[in-house]
C-alpha cells in the first residue's frame, strides 16, 4: 500500500532533499514543500537536481524559487494534512 509522505523543508535543505530521494526506495509517494527561500549552496543545488531526476513533486509558497510549483499557503496546508506522514527539516 502506497503511503503519502510530505517533507517540509526549512533550514536543513540539502539534508531534506537527500533524505527525500532516499525515501523513494520504499515506493511511497514523496512530496517536498519548501517554506523558506532556497539556499543557493552547491550541496543544496546538487540534491535538488537529484529530486528532479527522480521526479519528486516540489511545491513552494515563495514565488522566487524557480523550479518549485508555486501554490497558495492554504493549498499547501491542505495537501500536507492529507499525507500519511509529515517530516519536517
ABEGO torsion letter per residue (X at the ends): XBBBBBBBBBABAAAAAAAAAAAAAAGBBBBBBBABBBBABAAAAAAAAAAAAAGBBBBBABAABBGBBBBBAAAAAAAAAABABBBBX
